Amino acid sequence: MTGSPHTFDAAFNQVRQQPLRWGVNYTPSDSWFHSWQDLNIDSVKADLESIASIGLDHVRIFPLWPLLQPNRSLIRPEGIADVGKVVDAAAEFGLDVSVDGLQGHLSSYDYLPSWVTSWHRRNIFTDPDVIAAEAELVTALATEVTSRPNVLGMTLGNETNQFAVARHPEKHVTTPAQMGEWINTLISSVKKVWPAGMHQHSFDDNVWFIDSSPVTPRHAASLGDSTTVHSWVFTSVAQLFPAGHPARTLFADYLVQLADAWADNPGRPIWLQEIGAPYPAVPKAEAADFLEASLRPSLDTPNLWGVTWWCSHDVSRKLADFPELEYTLGLLDSDRKVKPAGRRLAELIAEEKLNPTPLRQRGTALSFDPGDESTGIGRSVTDPSGEVFAAWLELAARGEKPALVRESKLADTAHLAGRGITNVVTPGQLGAEAAGTGAAPVVSEANIWNETVEA
């Protein structure tokens, strides 16, 4: 874990170069992310000690953008220094740290500085002055932490794509070309001062499934040093498939394989950066079983870099107006007591360290038409309501451990060989019925915070 600064090997390929990383998205037990306003480092250390007790090796942290940069030309040194203090505190407990830059969106709440909202509204993805200010902020954060031995890299911000999707009430209108330029500009800014880190962007599953999303699968699988995956069954799968259906616990693996399919480089690292057990889609008593059943299927993926569970600590009931699921997602409760899901993850980590799951390439791949890869129009064919997911589940039910492959790659023998694909099948050959063909709703565009998903 800790030691010399981390370097990223772009040749990460069929054999995992380092042990699988196990971490958690750090949600402070005291005052949630509002705790950044008046950092109590002793409380942070207590949280981090409780995280380390489970056997985790890294945390992902989320400083709030408005606190770091309250004015376009003002970056608060105290706020930047607080991020460094948390990184140092993590080191005391053997934990590495990945830093998110622009928060951004967290647990249904948006945190944008006042200089891009209301009377000062500006587009955070296209306004040149805003982009320059954002670049200055991520550069300041990178400069603060890059010399510390226990830092992994930076994610530009948590699910920043949500500000540009059709369902957002205050959408920042952006084209795929503009979004690609924005991502490249900020990652390049980070790399100038932190060339050795693993830097990436993050997004929800709209990127894989919604044609209108300006962040495209090509952006996801080519920009930055890894492809991040955020797996949340409540967005669509739990509404399309009943409790107990294997689709629910195979969804994370499906996303990992979809991320692999969209990468031109067969060895591109995939980071399962968020996955959780959201109530009521996952009953509280079943959270531990869901955790294990959701994680195990992907552990044999050669280019899986790591798993980072959402989240560390429950949101305290003292805080109002969160979606109900946010109060129960922690591996630990808000008193830092390990919950059954936390104990199960600790057992899984210990088992994997002692006897790691053997890596295997997937010889059988299900092909799909990716549509227009530059705009992402057509990507919706892989939505959980469609025949591609249904066919993939059918193969999984047969014990195939299926991969996915774009039709545009079927003539690329080097690509197929690099991924170990020897047998390609089409959805039509399997004849599986899509979940969205009957009365089941297609809900990926729904306002998920206003939906109640019954288990």
Secondary structure, DSSP 8 states (H G I E B T S, - for coil): --SS-----TT--SS-SS--EEEEE---TTTGGGGGGG--HHHHHHHHHHHHTTT--EEEE---HHHH-SBTTB--HHHHHHHHHHHHHHHHTT-EEEEE-S--EETTEE---GGGSGGG---TTT-HHHHHHHHHHHHHHHHHHTTSTTEEEEES-TTGGGGGSTT-TT-----HHHHHHHHHHHHHHHHHH-TTS--B----THHHH-TT-SS-HHHHHHSSSSEEEEE-GGGTHHHHS-TT-HHHHHHHHHHHHHHHHH-SSTT--EEEEEE---TTTS-GGGHHHHHHHHHGGGTT-TTEEEEEES-SB---TTS-S--GGGGS--SB-TT--B-HHHHHHHHHHHHHHHS-------SEEEEE----TTT-TTGGGGSTTSHHHHHHHHHHHTT---EEEEGGGTT-HHHHHHHT--EEE-HHHHT---GGGSS----TTS-GGG-----
